[in-house]
Amino acid sequence: MSHPAPAPVPPTAKPSPVKRFAKAAAHAAATVGVLPWLVCYWLSATVFGPNRALEGASQALACLPGVPGVYLRRAFLARVLAHCDATAEVHFGTLFSQAGAVIGANVYVGPRCQLGLVHLEPDVLLAAGVQIPSGGRTHAFGDTDAPIRDQGGERVCVTVGTGAWVGTNAVVLADIGAGTVVGAGSVVTKPLPAFVIAAGVPCRVIRPRFAVKPGPPVEPAGS
């Protein structure tokens, strides 16, 4: 049985002036639309703190489908996170738990992601179901006489470098370098360098993303 030839995906084209105006108008409308959520968030934050308030608000906004949901989530997150760029896209079902999160320019967050204390640098791509909690030590478990929930832990900011691409259902507990590709289903437990392809449980570097070009021949000494 023959298979159809692969269809090329063209690079993203720069928007026309009309499209830029339409996006600006949609962004303004979304800002007005999220005002009730913002009021509820601010009231809840005064009682429960910003992180607990963010959990509840992101759950409510996560259920909004399609393009309107993307615009409404972005308008809300831009006013409650440490930073959320006006060009970022956060899709259906994604939850946030830490108000200190940073989402850079042109970031794409796919459906059903769960994000803690993260710094997504510009042009990061997160596929569906990616989980980035606040590091790998959010729960201590060294005391066998106490429940794990009572032992505390520590949160650290996990950075995903500029232009990195993280595959579906990966779990990221450590930093990822710029331009690195992480395979679907991987568990990143240690920092990954820039511009590599990595995968596995635990995640390991498979190869450089780009072939290393040989340098010019070296003349022997004294020739």
N, C-alpha and C positions, 0 to 999 in steps of 0.2 A: 504493500500500500504506500503510495507516494504521499509525501507531506508537502504542504505549500512552502514556498521559499520564504525565508525570514523577511519581515517587513521592516525597513529602516525607520527609526524614530528620529525625526528631525530635531536639531537643537532648538531650544526655546527662543522664539523671536522677540525682539524688543517691541513693547506695545505701542500702538499708534497714539497720537494725541487724543483722539476720541475715546479710545479705550482707557487711557490714563485718567481722563476727566470722569468717565463712568465709574472707574474704581474709586476715585476720590469722593464722588457723590455717595457711593455705596458705603464707604468707610465712615463718612459723616452720619449717614442714616443709622449705621450699626452702633455708633457711639451714643446716639439718642436712644436706640432700642435697648441697650444694656443698662440704662440708668436705673431701672428697678433692681436689677441684680447687684449693681454697685452699691446702692443704698443698703440692701440687705447684707451685703458683704461687710461694709463699714460698720454697721450696727453689730453684726455677729463678731467682728474682729475686736471690738471694744470689750466684749464679754469673754470670748473664748481664745482670743489671740489670732493673728493673721494666718497662721498655718492651718489651724482647724477650720477657720472660716473659708479658706481657699479650698480645702477638701470638699466641703459641702457645695460651694458655688461651682466648682469645676465638674462635679458629678451632674448637677442640673444642666449646665451648658453643654456637657459632653453628648447629651441626647439629641441635640439639634442637628438635623441632617443637611447635606448638600452645601452649596456655596453660601447660602445665608448663615448657616452654622459656622462656617470658617470665618466670615466677617464678624459675627457677633462674638465669637470666642477671642478673636484677635483684639477687638475693641476693649473687651473686658480685661484680658491679660495685660494689655499695655498699661493699664492703670492700677494693677495690683501686684504684678511681679516686679522684681528689681529692674528688669528691662525686657520688653518684648517689641521687636522691631515691626514697623508698619508693613513690611514685606513678608513677614513670616506666615506660614500656613499651619494651623493645628486642626487635625481632622477628627471625625466622629469618634466618640468613645474614649478620647484621651483624658487622663486624670492627672492633676498636679497636687502635690502635698506640701511644697515648700515655697513660700513667697519670695525667697532669695534667688529663685531660678532666673537665668538669663537666656534669652532666645535672640540670636543675632539675625542679621539681614539675610533674606532669601532662604531661611531655614524651612525645611519641610518635615513635619511630624505626621506620620501616617496614622491610620485608625487604631484605636485601642491600645495606645502606648500608655505607660505609667511612669511619670517623671517626678523625681525628688529634687534634691539640691543639685542642679545641673547647670553647666554653662555650655550651651550649644553655639559654637562660633559660626560666623557667616557661611552660608551655602552647605550646611550639614543636611544630610538626608537620613531620616529614620523611617524604616519600613514599618509595616503593621506589627503591632504587638511587642515592640521593643520596650524593655523595662530597664530604667536607670534609677535605682534607689540612691540614697545619699551615701555611697560607698559600701564597702563590704563588712563594716563593723557596727551596723546600726543596733545590733543586739549582742550584748555580752552573754556568755554562757559558761564561764569558768567556775561558778559556785554551784556545786551539786545540791546544796541544801536550800536553794532559793529558786522559785520559778524564773524562767528566762525573762518573762515580761517585767519582773521586778529588778533586773540586774543592770538596767541602763544600757548605754552604748555610746557611740559617737557618730556624728554626721560629718562628712567631708564633701566638698564640692567636686563632682566628677565633670571633667572637661572633655568635650568631643571637639577635636580640632577642625579648623576651617576645611570645608570641602570633603569631610569624611562621609562614608556611606555605611550604615549599619543595617544588616539584613534582618528579615522577618524573625520575630520571637527571640532575638538575642537578648542576653542579660549582661549589662555593662556595670561592673563594680569598680573599674579603674579607668584612668585617662586613656584616650585614643588620640594618636597624633594626627596632624593635618593630612588630608588626602588619603587616609587609610581606608581600606575596604574590609569589613567584618562580615563573615559568612553567616547565613541564616542559622538560628538555633545555637549560636556560640555563647559561651560564658566567659566574659573577659574578667579575669581575676587579677591580672598584672598589667601595668601600663604598656601600651603598644607604641612603637615608634611611628614616625611619619612615613607616608607613601609606601606602605606594605599591604599585602593581602594576607589576612589572618582568619583562622577558623578553628573550631573544635571546642571540646569540653575537657579540660580548660582550653581557652583560646591560645593558639600558638601561631607565630609567623610562618607562613608557607613560602613566600617568596617576595622579592621587591615588586612593587607595582609596575615599575618601568625597568626595561633592560638596561644594564650598565654598559655604556659604550666604552670600548677599549681606548686607552689613551695613546698618545704618540710613542713610538719606540724609543727606548732609553739607550743613548749612546754609551758604550763601555767607557769606564774611566781611563783617561790617558790616551784616548784615540785621537 
